[in-house]
């Protein structure tokens, strides 16, 4: 009887409906409006901040949080490493090419081939260093590797002497909405060290994703 009173209240307020044939109850799209209101008040930066601080302490390197904006990557939070080496190149509000950053390549996983071709046609694949990906085929191959291993690398593709490991953050829709990265000089961010820290970086991104209601 209590559940029925709840259902009747939800129906009167437009949040539930009853099928006339099978008498089953279901939620209405009005709940989507509530979800959008909650989502609009959730700041990815605020949610991620404590996780970024913990990750920076564990890895002892610079940690960044970035999102996609107009087919580019924009950094929305940065925690500097011990020597502040990347403070200039990765600062809050700075834009970076989507094809040459670890987080950017993760964002590209949201798109199908036609959309990717549009991004390439619009923004180009400019070479920032000799290691930058500059062809569509090479980019598609790299994206396939990222899908398989669950993380992305910027191997001196944006800046010579700097290497970065990135993992993606998803929301309730299952799409990437942001990414985190651990960056440092190649003398410290060796491939061996990346192998050591990759799991904790992926785990941190997964924890933030769960905070944003993502369920695998």
URGI-V315058 format. One record per pair of residues at least 6 apart in sequence whose C-alpha atoms are under 6 Angstrom apart, sorted by the first residue. I is the first residue (numbers start at 1). GAP is how many residues later the second one is. D is the distance in Angstrom with one decimal. If there is no record, write none. Layout:
i: <I I>
gap: <GAP GAP>
d: <D D>
//
This chain:
i: <10 11 15 15 15 16 16 16 17 17 18 18 56 61 61 62 62 62 62 62 63 63 63 63 64 64 64 64 65 65 65 65 65 66 66 66 66 66 67 67 67 72 72 72 73 73 73 73 74 74 74 75 75 75 76 76 77 98 99 100 100 100 101 102 102 102 102 103 103 107 125 128 129 131 132 146 151 151 152 152 153 153 154 154 155 156 156 161 161 162 162 162 163 163 163 164 164 165 165 166 166 167 167 167 167 168 169 169 169 169 169 169 170 170 170 171 171 171 171 172 172>
gap: <6 6 12 13 15 10 11 12 8 9 6 7 7 20 123 17 18 19 120 121 15 16 118 119 13 14 116 117 10 11 12 114 115 8 9 10 112 113 6 7 111 24 25 26 22 23 25 31 19 20 21 17 18 19 16 17 15 6 6 32 57 58 53 50 51 52 64 63 76 69 9 30 28 26 25 6 15 16 13 14 11 12 9 10 8 6 7 24 25 22 23 24 20 21 23 18 19 16 17 14 15 12 13 35 38 11 7 8 9 10 36 40 6 7 39 38 41 42 43 41 42>
d: <5.3 5.6 5.9 5.2 5.7 5.6 4.3 5.2 5.6 5.6 5.5 4.4 5.6 4.2 5.9 5.6 4.5 3.9 5.7 5.3 5.9 5.2 5.5 4.6 5.8 4.5 5.5 5.2 5.9 5.8 5.1 5.8 4.6 5.4 4.2 5.4 5.6 5.5 5.7 5.6 4.4 6.0 5.3 4.9 5.4 5.0 5.6 6.0 5.8 5.6 4.5 5.0 5.3 5.7 5.0 5.9 5.5 4.1 5.7 6.0 5.5 5.7 5.3 4.9 4.8 4.9 5.3 5.7 5.3 6.0 4.9 5.7 5.7 4.9 4.3 5.5 5.7 4.9 6.0 5.1 5.7 4.8 5.6 5.0 4.9 5.3 5.4 5.6 5.4 5.6 4.4 5.3 5.8 5.8 5.5 5.5 4.2 5.4 5.3 5.5 4.1 5.7 5.6 5.4 6.0 4.3 5.4 6.0 5.1 5.2 5.4 5.1 4.3 5.5 5.0 5.8 5.0 5.9 4.8 4.9 4.2>
//
